[in-house]
Every structure is written in structure tokens, then in C-alpha cells.
Amino acid sequence: MRPNDTSTVQLGRIARARSGDKGTGANVGVFVPSDDLYALVREQLTADRVADFFRPLGVAGVTRYELPNLRALNFVLKGVLGRITRVDAQGKALGQAILEVPIELPARLLPSNDPRGS
């Protein structure tokens, strides 16, 4: 694979996430280990994209907050817990779920243990 080639990977290959309840909503934080990955995730993981991803759960809106000094993005998902409280009252599964979002990643940024980077 050439350095300028891209691969589609799940966000979880390059990021970690945490989530929790915020009233009837939830917050989901996404953290990456490098400035290059932060720039890429910041560009691709928009509030609209996150809202579309969680739409089946009845999310009423998404606000994104940027924390560049932590290489993190925090998303507040409005109204999502009104629909899923029986299975996840604190919204803990939402952090795991967001890691399934597909991201276009240049070959030069693939994790070193990824066979596509060879």
C-alpha cells in the first residue's frame, strides 16, 4: 500500500471512547493518540455524521465540542436515553457503539499492527 492510499477502518482502530448519561441525553467522548489522527477524526466525525449514526436510537440532536489539547471530541446526544434506558440507563454502550463508525484513513496513519499498512 502506498502512503497516499486510504483504507476504511472502524474508528475503534485508532481511537478510544467514553460515554455517560447527561439527563435525558448522553455524552460520548472520543480520544486519539496523535495530532495527525486528531485532525483526521475532527474532519470526518462531524455532529451531523454522529447524529445520522445514532438516529435509529431516536437521538434528537447532537452538539460537538472540540478539546484539541486532549486530542478529543465530545458529543452531547440529546434525547437518546429516553429510548434506550431499559438496556443502558447511563448510556455506557454509546461509547462502544461510536467506535464502529467508518473512517477513511491514509496508509501512513494505519496502526503499525494493521496488515494493510505493510
N, C-alpha and C positions, 0 to 999 in steps of 0.2 A: 504494500500500500504506500502510495506517495504521500509526502507531508501535507499537501493541499487537498487530498481526497477527504471526504467526510463519511462518517458512519452514523446510523441512527442507533442510539443506545438509550436505555432507560435512565432517567435522572439518577436513580439509585446507584449506578456505576460510578458516579463522580460526586455525589452529594449525600448528606445525611439530613434527617428531618426530625422535628419535634412538634407535637401538637397538644392542644388542650382546650378546655371549654372557656368561653367568654360570654356568659349569659346564655342567650338562645343561639349564639354563634360560636365559632371556634377560631383559634388562631393556629396557623401552620407556619413554622419557621423552617427555611431551607438554608443549609450551610455548605460551602465548598472550600477546599483546601488551598486554592491558589487564586491570585489576581486574574490570571487568564481565564480560568473556569468561571470566576465570578462575573466577568464581563460577558461571557457567552451565555450564562444562565440568566443574567439580568436582561439581556436582549431577547431571549426566547421565552422565558417564563413570565409572561405578562399577566396582569389581573384578568383580562378577557380570556386568556387561554386557561387559566386556573378555574374561572367561572364555568367555562364550557366543559372542562374535565369533571367538575363536581355537580354539574346541572342535574344528572339523574338522582342526586340526593336532595334536590329541592333548594339548593343554595339561592338566596335572594339577591346576592351581590357580593363582590369581592373588592377589597381595598388592599393595595400593595404598599408596603413600607420598605425602603431600602436602608440597609445598615452596612455601608461599604467597609467601614473599619473592622467589621466582624466577618466580612465576605458572606453576608447573609441577606435573605429576603424574608420578610414576614407578611403573611397574607391573613387578613381577617375575613372569614367566610360568614356572611350574615344569614341568619335564619336556618342554618344547616342542622342544628341539633334538635329542632322541633320535629324533624322527620326520623332521626336515627337513634333517639335516646334509649329505646328498648335494648339495642345491641351495643351501644357505645355512648353512654351518658356523658362522658367527658371529652369525646372527640379524639381519643388517643389513636384510633385506627387511621385517621385522616393523614397523619404524618407518614405512615407507611404507604398509604394509597398514592400520595403525590409523587412518591419515588418511582411510580410506574409511568409517569409522563415521558413520552419520547423526546429526545433532544438530538439535534444534529451536531456532531462533534468532529472537528478536524482530526485527522490521524495523529498529528503531533501532540494532541491532548488526550489521546486514549490512555487509560491506565496501563502501566508497564506490564501488568499480568494479563492484558487483553490480547488474545491471539490475533485479532485483526490489526494490531499495531506492528506486527512482525513484517 
